[in-house]
Amino acid sequence: MNKMCAGEMLNMNTKSIAVIRQMFEHNEITEELIEQLKRDERKGVQVLLHKYEKEKLKKEQQLANFEEMLTYEKHAKNNGHQYIAGVDEAGRGPLAGPVVAASVILPDDFVLLGLNDSKQLTEKERENFFDIIIEQAVSYNVAVISNEQIDHLNILEATKLAMYQAVDGLSQKPDHVLLDAVALPQLTMSFDVIVKGDAKSITIAAASILAKVTRDRLMRKIHNEYPMYDFNSNMGYGTKKHMESLERYGASPYHRRSFAPVRKFIGQ
C-alpha cells in the first residue's frame, strides 16, 4: 500500500472523485485517508466510501468463515497428521452422465477467501477457484465413473468407487482424509466423515469444486453429441425439459438405465 505525505492528505478534498476512485482501485488508500474522506461531503466520495466499507466487511466475514472451515484440518494437524486430503463427489442425483469424485491436499498456507460448497458459488467463481486450487494444491486427483458402471454397481457403490480412486490416485499419499458424508471403511489411513462437509471443511470444499467443474465440463461435451437433452444446462438432472426430451427421443447412451425415471423410456 502506497503511503501519502501529510501535505497530500490535507489536500484530499481538492482531488477529483475520479482520482480518489483510482486510489481505491489501486489500493492506495490508508486508514488515515479514510478518516479524512469521511469528512468530505461530496456525494461521490461518500458512495466510494460506502462501497469500500461494504467490501471490507465482506472480506472480514469471508476470512472469519474461512477460519471456521479450517476446524477439522486444524484438529487433524494437532493430532499429528501432515497431509490431509478432502474428498467430495458430484453427480449422484442426475439421470445421465458420470459420477465424479475429487481428492485434494492443500498447503498449510493456502488461503482462498469465498471458498465454499461448490453449489453455493456461481459458475464463474467455480471456474476461477478450480484454476487456483489445482495450481496451489500439494496434490489432487479426479476420478470419473461412467453411467454404465453406475448401472452395474448402483449409484452409492459407484460413488464410493470414485472416491476411493480419487484418494488412491493422489501423488502424495495422505495420512488423514476428510470425507463428505460417505464413509470409506477400506481406506488405509484415518478419516473423518462430515455431514455437509463441503460447507464445513475448506479441503472438502476445494474437492467439491474440482469434482463439480470437471463433471460440468464433461456434460457440456456430451451435450455436443446429444443437444436435444439440454445437458449443458441441466447437467443431467431431471428437469421438465429433460423429461420431455426423454419421452420424445428415448434414452441416450449416457443415460442411467438403472434409474427409474429413465427405465420407462428405454427402447424409445
Number of C-alpha atoms within 10 A of each C-alpha: 8 9 11 13 7 10 8 13 16 11 10 16 17 9 10 11 17 11 11 19 17 12 14 16 11 11 11 15 19 16 8 11 17 15 10 15 20 13 11 15 10 12 10 15 20 16 11 16 17 13 13 15 13 12 12 12 12 14 14 13 14 17 16 12 18 20 15 13 22 15 14 19 23 15 11 21 15 10 9 11 16 16 21 26 29 31 35 31 30 25 21 17 12 18 25 28 28 29 29 30 31 32 35 33 30 22 14 14 7 12 15 15 17 17 24 26 22 24 15 12 15 10 14 9 14 23 16 12 23 20 12 13 22 17 11 15 15 17 21 26 22 24 24 24 20 19 23 18 16 23 15 14 14 15 22 13 13 24 26 18 21 26 28 20 19 26 26 16 16 19 12 15 15 22 16 22 27 28 27 24 15 19 15 16 10 7 13 10 11 14 19 18 15 18 12 14 25 29 21 21 27 29 30 32 26 33 34 32 30 31 28 26 19 20 23 22 13 18 23 18 14 21 18 12 12 15 12 16 26 20 23 18 14 18 24 25 18 18 16 10 13 20 18 14 15 22 15 13 15 18 22 20 13 17 23 27 22 17 17 10 14 20 14 14 17 15 9 11
